[in-house]
Amino acid sequence: MTGLREQELIATSNALLDARRTGVTLADLPESSQPVDIAEVYFVQDLIAAAYGEIGGWKIGAPNAEATPLFAPMPKAWMAPSGSTLTGNRYRGLEAEIAFLVGQDLPPRDTPYTRAEAVAAMASCHPVIEVLESAFADPMVVVKNSMLADLQMHGGFAYGPAVANWEAIDFNAEKVTLSVDGVVRVERTGSNTSGDLVKLLPWLANEGAVRTGGLKKGQWITTGSWTGNTLGSEKSSVDVVFSTAGSVSLKFA
């Protein structure tokens, strides 16, 4: 991005950052400030992420099996182990997900990584709760590119223990429940929206490499929601249980 449009998108990122930091939410971005394509979305995302320090990984997902995946950076500062109490959240959206911890670097290269190579580079697989956050009063009604530019609503996540022998799990048959304050709010089976969540790993290693600079050891990769967007509240306790892939919990201050 250069020139006037670059300055407009920098102003967009600052407006989203200010809303997140102050809690003074936006109804939507002005039409002239809304990203017009995915390149502008990612430009704004990267500016926002840079304001929060080191990138700890990437959230990636697809709305259906045929769709091109979308991905966003996740600040390392927002990552916490299961059982943690999270502070500073306003929106408190909740999604049950499966995530992978990168065990070896996958730098950009001319020959695409195979699925087997991408899987072999993962150190472990984990159940996680992604916390959704937003600069918008109601992110579900804004223009899609506004929502995507706002880090695709990412606000942090809690990760559970590593899952043994995860390669043997049939994720299309895997069951999950998401409970808030002991009450089951969502219960589903095989509900990851991408259809085949493992395919997202080589896609990110290959198609996403120009933007990510390659996947790096110690980064996390989340692979899309199993439960949709469920809202928590102040002092809520949240529990996610997968039938094979383990469990994870968090609390809000």
N, C-alpha and C positions, 0 to 999 in steps of 0.2 A: 504494500500500500504506500502511495506517495501523495504528496500535495494536499489539497483541500480535503479529499476523502479520508486520508490518514488522520488528519486533525479531527474530523467529525467522529471517526470511530474511536479515537483516543478519548474524546469527550463522552462517548457512549460508555466506554469501560469505566471512566471515572464516575459517571452517574450510577452505574450498577454497584460499584464499590461503595460509594457513599450510602446508598440505600441499605446495603447489607450491614455496613458498619454502624450506622446510626439507628436502624430500625424504622426510619421514615420511608415507607415503601412507595413504589411507583404503581400507577394504574397500568401503564405500558410505556414503551419508549415512543417519543415523537416519530412520526413516519419517516422524517428525514434522517433520523438517528438509527433506524432499524437496519440491521445487516440485510443486504439484498440477495446474498448467496452464501454457500457454505464456507467459501474462502474468507468472507468478511466475518462470519460467525467465529471461525477458528482464530482469526486475528484478534478479535475482542476477547475470546476465552484466554488466549495466551497472555494478553496484557493483565487480565484479572489475576490469573494464576501467579504471574511474576510478582505481584504485590504481596502474595502470601508466602513467598520463599520457595524452598526446594520442592520440586515435583516428586511426590512419592509413588506415582503410578498413573494409571489411565482407566477411566470408565468407558466401556464400549458395549454397545448393544444394537439390536435391530428390531424394528417394530413387527417384522414377520420374516419368514425364512427366505424370501426372495429380495428383500430390501437391502440396499447398501448400508453397512453399519455406520454409525456415528460415534465419535469418541471425544472425550474431554480430559484435560489434565486434572489430577487430584492432588492438592497440597499435602505434603507429608505431615504438616502440623495438625491436620485434622484426623489423623489415624490413631486408633486406640485399640487395645486388646479387649476381648469379651469381659463383661462385668464392669466396665468403666462407667463413670458418671460424666456426661457431657454438659458443658456450660455454653452459654451464649447463643443458644438456638432459639429462633422465633417461630419458623414455620413447622418444623419437626415432622416432615414427611418421612415415611418408613418404607423400605423395600427389602425383602429377603432376596439374597443373591448368592451365587457361587463365585469365588475369586481364586486367583492363582498368584503365588509368589514366585517371581522370576529368580531362577537359581544360577543362570549364567547369561552373560551379555549376548544379545543378538544384534550386532551392528548392521547398519545398512550394507547390502551387497547386491551385485548385479544378478546373481542367480537367486530366484525366490526360495525362501525357506519352505520346506515341505511341512505338512501337518505333523509328521512324526518328529521332525527336528524341533518344531516349536514346542510340542508336548514334552520332549526330552529335556528342553531347557527350563522347564518349570520345576522349582524345588518342591512345591507342595500345593495342595488344593484345600480350600477352607470355606466353611459357611460364613457369610458376613451379613451385617445389616448396613445398608447404605442409608445415611440420613440425608434427606432432601432439604435444601434451603433455597431461599429466593429473595431477590430484590423487589419482587412484585407482591402486591397485596394478595392477589389470586393468580398464581402462575399458570393455572389451568385454562385461563380465558384470554391470555395475551397472544399476540401474533407469535407463531411458532419460532421464527428466527430470533425474536426477543428472548424467549425462554432458553433456546439453545445457546445463545451468546452468554447467558448468565450461568456459565459452567454446566449447562444441561441440568440445572437445579442441584448440582452436587454441593453437599454441606459437610461431608465427613463419613467415616464408617468405623464400625467395630468388627474385628475379625475373631473367629473362633479357632479352636485347635485344628491342626492339620488332619486330613482325612486319609487313613491308611487305604492303600489299594484303590484309589479313586478311579483309576482307569477302568475298573470292572463295573462301575456304577452305570446302570441304564438311566440316564437323566430323563428320558421320556417317560419313565415309570416312577421316578422319584417323587415322593410326596413332601409337602411342606406346610407348616402352620406358622402363622404370625399372631402372637398374642400381645395384648396391651393390658397391663395391670391384671394379669391372670385370666383375661377373657379372650378366647380365640376370635380374632377379627377376620382372618382369611385362612382358608384351607384349600389347597389345590394340588394337582398332580401333573407332572410333566409340563409345567406352565411357563417355562422360559420362552420369551417371545421370539427369539432368534431361531427356534427350532432345533438347532445343533450348536450349543454354546461353545464347544471345543473349536469349531471352525473359526471363531473370532480370534484365536491366538495367532495362527499363521497370517490371517488377514492384517492384524495390527502390526505384526513383524514385517510384513511386506508393503502393503498399501499405505500404512501409517508411518513408515520409516522416515520419510522426508521431514515430517513434522516432529516426530518424537526424537529424532537423532539416533534411533535404534533403541530397543528395549534393554534395560540395564538391570544387573543383578541387584536384588533387594527391592525392586519396584513391585507394586501390586497391580493386578489387572482384574477388574470386576467385569462380569459378563451379562448384565441385564437383569431386569426384575422378574421375579416369579410371582409376585403378589400384587402388582400395581402399587398405587400410592395410598398408603394408610396414614392418617394423621394421629400423632401422639399429642401430649400436652405437658404442661409443667409437672415435674416430679413423676412422670410416667415411668414405669418399668416395662421393658420390651423384651420378648423372648421369641426367637425363631428356632424351629426344630425341623430338620430334614430327616426323612425316614432312614437314610443311610449315611448322609454326609455330615451328620453331627448337628450341634446346636451352638447358638451364640446369643448373648444378651447385652443390654445396656440400660442405663437409666438417664433421665434428664434432670438437671438441677432445677 
